[in-house]
Amino acid sequence: MAEIQIEVDLPAQMSDGTVLRADVYRPGGTGPWPVLLSRLPYGKQTPMMTVMLDPLAAARRGFMVVIQDTRGRFASEGE
């Protein structure tokens, strides 16, 4: 499998205009891929995250992984 593509702090605008930020891990090549989405209030780059879901390992197995900061926490906007 080709290299994994990682994008950091990608914006996603919610229906009320609030922007949530996510890190996205994509397998190499062309999709479509099944997606694993994780939203936690503890910060998307916290080391604890990899205990629950290792995004690099999941991407190597063919999953796109989206780890998003919840509303009003860390890189995301809102309350």
Residue, then its C-alpha position, 0 to 999 in steps of 0.5 A: m500500500a502507498e504512503i499514508q496522507i496526513e492532513v492536520d486541522l482541516p476545517a469542517q463548517m457545521s450547519d450553524g456556521t461553527v468550524l470544527r477542526a480535524d486531523v485526517y489520515r488517508p490510505g495511499g491511492t484512490g478511494p473510496w475508503p470506509v471512514l472511522l470518525s472520532r470526536l473527543p473533548y480531550g484533544k485530537q492529538t493527545p497520546m491517549m487517543t492512540v490507545m483507543l484508535d491508532p490512526l496510522a495502523a487503521a489507515r494502513r489497513g485501508f480506513m480513512v480516519v478522521i479525529q475531530d476536536t469537539r465544539g469549543r475545545f482545542a482547535s475547534e470553535g464554539e461553546 
